[in-house]
Amino acid sequence: MAELPKIISVDDHIVEPANLWMDRLPAKYNDVGPRVIRGTMPEVTYVGGKLTIKEGGTGGPADFWHYEKLRRPLLRVDSAVGVPRDQVTMKGITFEDMRPGSYSQKERLEDMDVNHIDASLCFPTLPRFCGQTFAEAEDKELALLCVKAYNDYQVEEWCAGTNGRLVPLIIIPLWDAQLAADEVYRNAARGVHAVCFSELPNRLGLPSIHDPSNYWAPFFAACDETETVINMHIGSSSQMPSTSPDAPAAVGSSLTHINAELSMADWLFSGHFETYKNLKVAYSEGQIGWIPYLLHRMDVVWDENRGWGGVADKVPNPPSTYFPGHVYGCFFDDPEGLKLIDAIGEDNITYESDYPHSDSTWPKTKEIADAQMAHLSDEQRWKIVRGNAIKLFKLDLPA
């Protein structure tokens, strides 16, 4: 077996530097734009898939993001790498408490080198996984400036000068599909091919992808035309699956893939892959073991029930036929899913390290990949950890 190729992680995260927005917004927004203020460590609980923050705690110092009425502390789970697992809790922390690679380009590249990672695609923290924070804001003029400022930072600072090792991933103004399309075009012109989106936008109070008025059409058309991949991270609906409001966090953490399943059913029965031939969607941190069954079940439903199922007119072919070339799974630890590689398709699987979150496999991502992919051919391993990502995101990196 050949040496495992250098990995391209298609799901990592950045904790935004404290000055990101203050350096880029007009001075008139200094008192309302996103900024960091040190306060007292809050009491934070996470039960039934819901995060609750109670200010005025009695602990030590914590850094808070302030934005309009939002007060959001930095949390240990935001930057958990290098911390003993039993110390990874929902407590507030400061930037000094974090591993610097969480927010600093130089140290991130160093931590990538330690972990056999060649390139990385990073989701935001304060904006949340698809920019929901700005969609919820009152001042939409400021919110749009915040979206653009974040994207400018991604392109001009975070990823700049890294020879393609840090790959820009932008957010959009979710509250206006035409503005979202404009932002896709603006960034595609400077070489960006990845955008965040919600797995289930209706849960954000937005139209679903089935909207009869085609609310998302400008955005989808822009992604199709520019070959910009729509990336949907688990939790990008602002809701994590759980069984009950009083279930411990471990229950929901075991079920995170469910949102990806729900979303893929939406997309394969939406008809959008008939309309937009170049459109591609990727499920970040969704794992892959569930994919074969869902494809089979959807085909059965399409074959036996499409007469009353509401899809006969827009999905003329079995749903599974739209999966190759349009839908991509991503995993960090799924040995059972890898046993089903023939049913999933080796060209539709990508890999991740989830740095610096609590699920991250850093600094042992290569060791885990070697162990879980030992039964695969060299070509299959190359596709999963590198080749598919290069093709999907049009990366200017050695094959």
VOKOL-829230 format. One record per residue (C-alpha): residue in three letters; chain; residue number from 1; x, y, z. Coordinates in Angstrom, 1 decimal, m for minus. Layout:
<recs>
    r  c    k      xx      yy      zz
  ala  A  NUM       X       Y       Z
...
</recs>
This chain:
<recs>
    r  c    k      xx      yy      zz
  met  A    1     0.0     0.0     0.0
  ala  A    2     1.3     3.4    m0.9
  glu  A    3     1.8     6.2     1.6
  leu  A    4    m1.5     8.0     2.2
  pro  A    5    m1.6    11.2     0.1
  lys  A    6    m1.6    14.5     1.8
  ile  A    7    m5.2    15.1     3.0
  ile  A    8    m7.5    17.9     1.9
  ser  A    9   m10.0    18.5     4.8
  val  A   10   m13.2    19.8     3.5
  asp  A   11   m14.6    20.6     6.9
  asp  A   12   m12.6    22.6     9.4
  his  A   13   m13.5    25.8    11.3
  ile  A   14   m12.1    29.2    12.1
  val  A   15   m12.6    31.2    15.2
  glu  A   16   m12.7    34.7    13.8
  pro  A   17   m10.0    37.2    15.1
  ala  A   18   m11.4    39.8    17.4
  asn  A   19   m10.7    42.7    14.9
  leu  A   20   m12.2    41.1    11.8
  trp  A   21   m15.3    43.3    11.5
  met  A   22   m14.0    46.4    13.3
  asp  A   23   m11.2    46.6    10.7
  arg  A   24   m13.6    46.4     7.8
  leu  A   25   m16.8    48.2     8.8
  pro  A   26   m17.4    52.0     8.7
  ala  A   27   m16.6    53.7    11.9
  lys  A   28   m20.3    54.5    12.6
  tyr  A   29   m20.8    50.8    13.4
  asn  A   30   m18.2    50.6    16.1
  asp  A   31   m20.8    50.3    18.8
  val  A   32   m23.1    47.8    17.2
  gly  A   33   m20.9    45.8    14.8
  pro  A   34   m19.3    42.5    15.8
  arg  A   35   m16.6    43.2    18.4
  val  A   36   m15.0    41.3    21.3
  ile  A   37   m15.4    42.5    24.9
  arg  A   38   m14.0    40.6    27.8
  gly  A   39   m16.4    39.8    30.6
  thr  A   40   m17.2    37.2    33.2
  met  A   41   m17.4    33.5    32.3
  pro  A   42   m21.0    32.7    31.8
  glu  A   43   m23.1    29.6    32.7
  val  A   44   m23.7    27.6    29.5
  thr  A   45   m25.9    24.5    29.1
  tyr  A   46   m26.7    22.4    26.1
  val  A   47   m29.7    20.1    26.5
  gly  A   48   m32.1    18.7    24.0
  gly  A   49   m30.2    20.2    21.1
  lys  A   50   m30.6    23.8    22.5
  leu  A   51   m27.7    26.0    23.7
  thr  A   52   m28.6    28.3    26.6
  ile  A   53   m26.2    31.1    27.8
  lys  A   54   m26.7    32.8    31.1
  glu  A   55   m24.7    35.9    31.5
  gly  A   56   m23.3    37.2    34.8
  gly  A   57   m21.6    34.0    35.9
  thr  A   58   m19.1    33.8    38.7
  gly  A   59   m16.2    32.2    36.9
  gly  A   60   m13.1    33.7    35.5
  pro  A   61   m12.7    35.9    32.4
  ala  A   62   m14.3    35.1    29.0
  asp  A   63   m14.3    36.9    25.7
  phe  A   64   m17.7    37.8    24.3
  trp  A   65   m18.7    38.7    20.8
  his  A   66   m21.1    41.7    21.0
  tyr  A   67   m23.3    42.4    17.9
  glu  A   68   m26.5    44.4    18.1
  lys  A   69   m28.2    42.6    21.0
  leu  A   70   m26.2    39.4    20.8
  arg  A   71   m23.8    38.5    23.5
  arg  A   72   m22.0    35.3    22.5
  pro  A   73   m19.0    34.0    24.5
  leu  A   74   m16.2    32.0    23.1
  leu  A   75   m16.6    28.5    24.3
  arg  A   76   m14.2    25.6    24.9
  val  A   77   m16.0    23.5    22.3
  asp  A   78   m15.1    26.2    19.8
  ser  A   79   m11.5    25.4    20.2
  ala  A   80   m11.0    21.9    21.8
  val  A   81    m7.9    20.6    20.1
  gly  A   82    m5.0    19.9    22.4
  val  A   83    m7.3    19.9    25.4
  pro  A   84    m8.0    16.6    27.5
  arg  A   85   m11.4    15.3    26.5
  asp  A   86   m12.8    15.5    30.0
  gln  A   87   m11.9    19.2    30.1
  val  A   88   m13.9    19.9    26.9
  thr  A   89   m17.0    21.5    28.3
  met  A   90   m19.5    24.3    27.5
  lys  A   91   m17.6    26.9    29.5
  gly  A   92   m16.6    30.3    28.3
  ile  A   93   m12.9    31.0    27.4
  thr  A   94   m10.7    33.8    26.2
  phe  A   95    m8.5    33.9    23.1
  glu  A   96    m5.5    33.2    25.3
  asp  A   97    m7.2    29.9    26.3
  met  A   98    m7.3    28.7    22.7
  arg  A   99    m4.8    26.9    20.6
  pro  A  100    m3.6    29.8    18.3
  gly  A  101    m4.3    27.7    15.1
  ser  A  102    m8.0    28.3    15.9
  tyr  A  103    m7.7    31.9    14.7
  ser  A  104    m4.2    32.6    13.4
  gln  A  105    m3.1    31.6     9.8
  lys  A  106     0.5    30.9    10.6
  glu  A  107    m0.3    28.5    13.5
  arg  A  108    m3.1    26.9    11.5
  leu  A  109    m0.7    26.0     8.7
  glu  A  110     1.7    24.6    11.3
  asp  A  111    m1.0    22.4    12.9
  met  A  112    m2.0    21.2     9.4
  asp  A  113     1.6    20.1     8.8
  val  A  114     1.6    18.1    12.0
  asn  A  115    m1.7    16.4    10.9
  his  A  116    m0.7    15.4     7.3
  ile  A  117    m3.2    18.0     6.0
  asp  A  118    m2.3    19.8     2.8
  ala  A  119    m5.4    22.0     2.4
  ser  A  120    m8.4    23.0     4.5
  leu  A  121   m11.9    24.5     4.0
  cys  A  122   m13.1    26.4     7.1
  phe  A  123   m16.6    27.2     8.3
  pro  A  124   m17.3    30.3    10.4
  thr  A  125   m18.0    30.5    14.1
  leu  A  126   m19.7    33.8    15.0
  pro  A  127   m21.8    33.9    11.8
  arg  A  128   m22.6    30.2    12.5
  phe  A  129   m22.5    27.5     9.9
  cys  A  130   m24.2    29.4     7.1
  gly  A  131   m24.4    33.0     8.2
  gln  A  132   m27.6    32.7    10.3
  thr  A  133   m26.3    35.3    12.8
  phe  A  134   m26.5    38.0    10.1
  ala  A  135   m29.8    36.8     8.8
  glu  A  136   m31.3    37.3    12.3
  ala  A  137   m30.0    40.8    12.7
  glu  A  138   m32.2    43.9    12.8
  asp  A  139   m30.1    46.2    10.6
  lys  A  140   m29.9    44.4     7.3
  glu  A  141   m27.7    47.1     5.8
  leu  A  142   m25.1    46.4     8.5
  ala  A  143   m25.7    42.7     8.1
  leu  A  144   m24.9    42.8     4.4
  leu  A  145   m21.7    44.7     5.2
  cys  A  146   m20.8    42.1     7.8
  val  A  147   m21.3    39.3     5.3
  lys  A  148   m19.1    41.0     2.7
  ala  A  149   m16.5    41.8     5.4
  tyr  A  150   m16.3    38.1     6.4
  asn  A  151   m15.9    37.0     2.8
  asp  A  152   m13.3    39.7     2.1
  tyr  A  153   m11.4    38.4     5.2
  gln  A  154   m11.6    34.8     3.9
  val  A  155   m10.2    35.7     0.5
  glu  A  156    m7.8    38.6     1.2
  glu  A  157    m6.4    37.5     4.6
  trp  A  158    m7.2    34.0     5.9
  cys  A  159    m6.5    32.2     2.6
  ala  A  160    m4.1    34.7     1.0
  gly  A  161    m0.5    33.8     0.6
  thr  A  162    m1.0    30.1     1.5
  asn  A  163    m0.5    28.7    m2.1
  gly  A  164    m4.0    27.3    m2.0
  arg  A  165    m3.7    25.5     1.3
  leu  A  166    m6.5    27.5     2.9
  val  A  167    m9.5    27.4     0.6
  pro  A  168   m12.0    30.3     0.8
  leu  A  169   m15.6    29.4     1.9
  ile  A  170   m18.0    32.3     1.8
  ile  A  171   m21.4    33.1     3.4
  ile  A  172   m24.4    34.8     1.8
  pro  A  173   m27.1    37.2     2.9
  leu  A  174   m29.8    34.5     3.4
  trp  A  175   m32.6    37.1     3.6
  asp  A  176   m32.4    38.0    m0.1
  ala  A  177   m31.7    35.4    m2.7
  gln  A  178   m30.7    38.0    m5.3
  leu  A  179   m28.2    39.6    m3.0
  ala  A  180   m27.0    36.0    m2.3
  ala  A  181   m26.5    35.5    m6.0
  asp  A  182   m24.6    38.7    m6.3
  glu  A  183   m22.2    37.7    m3.5
  val  A  184   m21.6    34.4    m5.3
  tyr  A  185   m20.8    36.2    m8.5
  arg  A  186   m18.6    38.7    m6.7
  asn  A  187   m16.5    36.0    m5.1
  ala  A  188   m16.4    33.6    m8.1
  ala  A  189   m14.7    36.5   m10.0
  arg  A  190   m11.8    36.1    m7.6
  gly  A  191   m11.6    32.4    m7.7
  val  A  192   m14.0    31.2    m5.0
  his  A  193   m15.9    28.0    m5.6
  ala  A  194   m17.4    27.2    m2.2
  val  A  195   m20.4    28.8    m0.3
  cys  A  196   m22.2    27.9     2.9
  phe  A  197   m25.9    27.2     2.9
  ser  A  198   m28.5    25.7     5.3
  glu  A  199   m29.3    22.0     5.3
  leu  A  200   m33.0    22.9     6.1
  pro  A  201   m33.6    26.6     5.4
  asn  A  202   m37.2    26.5     6.4
  arg  A  203   m36.1    25.9    10.0
  leu  A  204   m34.5    29.3     9.8
  gly  A  205   m37.8    30.9     8.9
  leu  A  206   m36.8    31.0     5.2
  pro  A  207   m38.4    29.4     2.2
  ser  A  208   m37.5    25.7     1.7
  ile  A  209   m35.8    24.5    m1.5
  his  A  210   m39.3    23.3    m2.6
  asp  A  211   m40.7    26.9    m2.5
  pro  A  212   m43.3    27.2    m5.3
  ser  A  213   m42.3    30.7    m6.1
  asn  A  214   m38.7    29.5    m6.6
  tyr  A  215   m37.3    31.9    m4.0
  trp  A  216   m33.8    30.5    m4.2
  ala  A  217   m33.6    30.4    m8.0
  pro  A  218   m31.2    33.4    m8.3
  phe  A  219   m28.8    31.8    m5.8
  phe  A  220   m29.0    28.3    m7.3
  ala  A  221   m28.5    29.7   m10.8
  ala  A  222   m25.4    31.7    m9.7
  cys  A  223   m23.9    28.6    m8.1
  asp  A  224   m24.7    26.5   m11.2
  glu  A  225   m23.2    29.1   m13.6
  thr  A  226   m20.0    29.7   m11.5
  glu  A  227   m19.6    26.1   m10.4
  thr  A  228   m19.8    27.1    m6.8
  val  A  229   m20.3    24.2    m4.5
  ile  A  230   m23.1    24.5    m1.9
  asn  A  231   m21.8    23.3     1.5
  met  A  232   m24.2    22.4     4.2
  his  A  233   m22.8    21.7     7.6
  ile  A  234   m24.7    19.8    10.3
  gly  A  235   m26.5    22.3    12.4
  ser  A  236   m26.8    24.9     9.7
  ser  A  237   m30.5    24.8    10.3
  ser  A  238   m29.8    26.2    13.8
  gln  A  239   m31.3    23.0    15.1
  met  A  240   m29.5    19.8    16.1
  pro  A  241   m31.5    16.6    16.2
  ser  A  242   m32.4    15.2    19.6
  thr  A  243   m35.1    12.9    21.0
  ser  A  244   m36.5    15.1    23.7
  pro  A  245   m36.0    18.6    25.3
  asp  A  246   m34.4    17.0    28.4
  ala  A  247   m32.2    14.5    26.6
  pro  A  248   m28.5    14.9    27.4
  ala  A  249   m26.2    16.5    24.8
  ala  A  250   m24.7    13.1    24.0
  val  A  251   m28.0    11.9    22.5
  gly  A  252   m28.0    14.7    19.9
  ser  A  253   m24.3    14.4    19.2
  ser  A  254   m24.9    10.8    18.2
  leu  A  255   m27.6    11.8    15.8
  thr  A  256   m26.0    14.7    14.0
  his  A  257   m26.2    12.9    10.6
  ile  A  258   m30.0    13.0    10.6
  asn  A  259   m30.2    16.5     9.3
  ala  A  260   m28.0    15.6     6.4
  glu  A  261   m30.4    12.7     5.6
  leu  A  262   m33.4    15.0     5.7
  ser  A  263   m31.7    17.5     3.5
  met  A  264   m30.6    15.0     0.9
  ala  A  265   m34.1    13.7     0.6
  asp  A  266   m35.2    17.3    m0.1
  trp  A  267   m32.6    17.8    m2.7
  leu  A  268   m33.0    14.6    m4.6
  phe  A  269   m36.8    15.0    m4.8
  ser  A  270   m36.6    18.8    m5.6
  gly  A  271   m35.9    18.6    m9.3
  his  A  272   m33.1    21.2    m9.0
  phe  A  273   m30.6    18.8   m10.5
  glu  A  274   m32.7    18.6   m13.6
  thr  A  275   m32.8    22.4   m13.9
  tyr  A  276   m29.2    23.1   m12.8
  lys  A  277   m27.0    20.6   m14.5
  asn  A  278   m23.7    21.8   m12.8
  leu  A  279   m25.1    22.3    m9.3
  lys  A  280   m23.3    20.4    m6.6
  val  A  281   m24.0    20.1    m2.9
  ala  A  282   m21.8    18.8    m0.1
  tyr  A  283   m22.7    17.5     3.3
  ser  A  284   m20.1    18.6     5.8
  glu  A  285   m19.6    16.4     8.9
  gly  A  286   m22.7    14.3     7.8
  gln  A  287   m20.8    11.0     7.7
  ile  A  288   m21.7     8.5     4.9
  gly  A  289   m22.9     5.1     6.3
  trp  A  290   m26.6     6.1     5.9
  ile  A  291   m26.4     7.1     2.2
  pro  A  292   m27.0     3.7     0.5
  tyr  A  293   m30.2     2.9     2.4
  leu  A  294   m31.7     6.4     1.8
  leu  A  295   m30.9     6.2    m2.0
  his  A  296   m32.6     2.8    m2.1
  arg  A  297   m35.6     3.9    m0.2
  met  A  298   m36.1     7.0    m2.3
  asp  A  299   m35.9     5.0    m5.5
  val  A  300   m38.6     2.6    m4.1
  val  A  301   m40.8     5.6    m3.3
  trp  A  302   m40.2     7.1    m6.7
  asp  A  303   m41.0     3.9    m8.5
  glu  A  304   m44.1     2.9    m6.5
  asn  A  305   m45.6     6.1    m5.2
  arg  A  306   m44.6     9.0    m7.5
  gly  A  307   m48.2     9.2    m8.8
  trp  A  308   m49.3    10.7    m5.5
  gly  A  309   m46.0    11.7    m4.1
  gly  A  310   m45.8    15.0    m5.8
  val  A  311   m42.5    14.5    m7.7
  ala  A  312   m43.5    12.8   m11.0
  asp  A  313   m43.4    16.0   m13.0
  lys  A  314   m40.0    17.3   m11.7
  val  A  315   m38.0    14.2   m11.1
  pro  A  316   m38.3    12.2   m14.3
  asn  A  317   m35.5     9.7   m13.3
  pro  A  318   m34.9     7.7   m10.1
  pro  A  319   m33.5     9.9    m7.4
  ser  A  320   m30.3     7.8    m7.0
  thr  A  321   m29.4     8.7   m10.6
  tyr  A  322   m28.9    12.3    m9.5
  phe  A  323   m26.6    11.5    m6.7
  pro  A  324   m23.4    10.9    m8.7
  gly  A  325   m21.8    14.2    m9.7
  his  A  326   m24.3    16.3    m7.7
  val  A  327   m24.1    15.2    m4.0
  tyr  A  328   m21.0    14.6    m1.9
  gly  A  329   m20.7    13.1     1.5
  cys  A  330   m18.0    14.0     4.0
  phe  A  331   m16.8    12.0     7.0
  phe  A  332   m14.1    12.0     9.7
  asp  A  333   m14.8     8.7    11.4
  asp  A  334   m17.1     6.2     9.7
  pro  A  335   m15.5     2.7     9.2
  glu  A  336   m18.9     1.1     8.6
  gly  A  337   m19.6     3.6     5.8
  leu  A  338   m16.4     2.8     4.1
  lys  A  339   m17.5    m0.8     3.9
  leu  A  340   m20.3     0.4     1.7
  ile  A  341   m18.0     2.4    m0.7
  asp  A  342   m19.3     0.5    m3.8
  ala  A  343   m22.9     1.4    m2.9
  ile  A  344   m22.0     5.1    m2.2
  gly  A  345   m19.6     5.6    m5.0
  glu  A  346   m15.9     6.3    m4.5
  asp  A  347   m16.2     9.6    m6.5
  asn  A  348   m18.7    11.1    m4.1
  ile  A  349   m16.8    10.8    m0.8
  thr  A  350   m14.6    13.4     0.8
  tyr  A  351   m12.7    13.6     4.1
  glu  A  352   m12.2    16.0     7.0
  ser  A  353   m10.4    16.7    10.3
  asp  A  354   m12.9    19.1    11.9
  tyr  A  355   m10.2    21.2    13.5
  pro  A  356   m10.5    22.7    16.1
  his  A  357   m13.8    21.2    17.3
  ser  A  358   m14.3    18.5    19.9
  asp  A  359   m14.9    15.9    17.3
  ser  A  360   m11.6    16.7    15.6
  thr  A  361    m9.2    13.9    14.8
  trp  A  362    m6.2    16.2    15.1
  pro  A  363    m3.3    15.4    15.4
  lys  A  364    m4.1    11.7    14.4
  thr  A  365    m6.2    12.2    11.3
  lys  A  366    m3.7    10.3     9.1
  glu  A  367    m3.5     7.4    11.6
  ile  A  368    m7.3     7.1    11.7
  ala  A  369    m7.5     7.3     7.9
  asp  A  370    m4.8     4.6     7.4
  ala  A  371    m6.6     2.3     9.8
  gln  A  372   m10.1     2.8     8.4
  met  A  373    m9.1     2.7     4.8
  ala  A  374    m6.7    m0.2     4.9
  his  A  375    m9.1    m2.4     2.8
  leu  A  376    m9.3     0.2     0.0
  ser  A  377    m7.2     0.5    m3.1
  asp  A  378    m4.6     3.2    m3.4
  glu  A  379    m6.8     4.9    m6.0
  gln  A  380    m9.8     4.9    m3.7
  arg  A  381    m7.9     6.3    m0.8
  trp  A  382    m6.4     9.0    m3.0
  lys  A  383    m9.9    10.0    m4.3
  ile  A  384   m11.3    10.1    m0.8
  val  A  385    m8.6    12.1     1.0
  arg  A  386    m7.5    14.3    m1.9
  gly  A  387    m8.6    13.7    m5.5
  asn  A  388   m12.4    14.2    m5.1
  ala  A  389   m11.9    17.5    m3.3
  ile  A  390    m9.5    18.9    m5.9
  lys  A  391   m12.0    18.2    m8.6
  leu  A  392   m15.0    19.3    m6.7
  phe  A  393   m13.6    22.7    m5.5
  lys  A  394   m11.3    23.2    m8.5
  leu  A  395    m8.3    23.5    m6.4
  asp  A  396    m4.9    24.5    m7.8
  leu  A  397    m3.0    21.9    m5.9
  pro  A  398    m0.8    18.9    m7.1
  ala  A  399    m2.9    15.8    m7.7
</recs>
